[in-house]
């Protein structure tokens, strides 16, 4: 049984939009699929933080415009430092003066499957695919579903920051990114403004 399953009852009894109790660590069993989270972060500049669980940490990219469901949209994704797994549970306000000050909501969350293959169609371990600068994956979230790829297009040498693109694959439907100020948390249903207001009065 995965760590996710053993906490089902604990979570069912609690409304994590109302309590500050932790949801608890998810399992890291090798047979449970790795998780992802997309947070909206109303910092000095509004952005989306896209995080994929890889080898016990959350590999992270800051995406100014957020993911798009349209395969023609190539979304700039700037790598940021690895975050601890528990960060996927973070929704709240980072105080003025602190790093990343501003409000965060969990816009989407779920699990993903590695779909990265070499030219012979053999699966490449996800961490190695990222190192090589191209990783494919299938998301199973509340809002994001289907195939995506992250591709590095700037190596980040000579003091330049590394830069990647996040692109939807294999689907031509709709699914643009909603207005971040109207978007609601997949975890609590709240908007950025509601989270900020509740934290202020807490
Ligand atoms: Mn951020």
Boltz pocket constraint, residues with backbone or C-beta under 6 A from the ligand:
constraints:
  - pocket:
      binder: B
      contacts: [[A, 41], [A, 43], [A, 47], [A, 48], [A, 49], [A, 62], [A, 100]]
      max_distance: 6.0
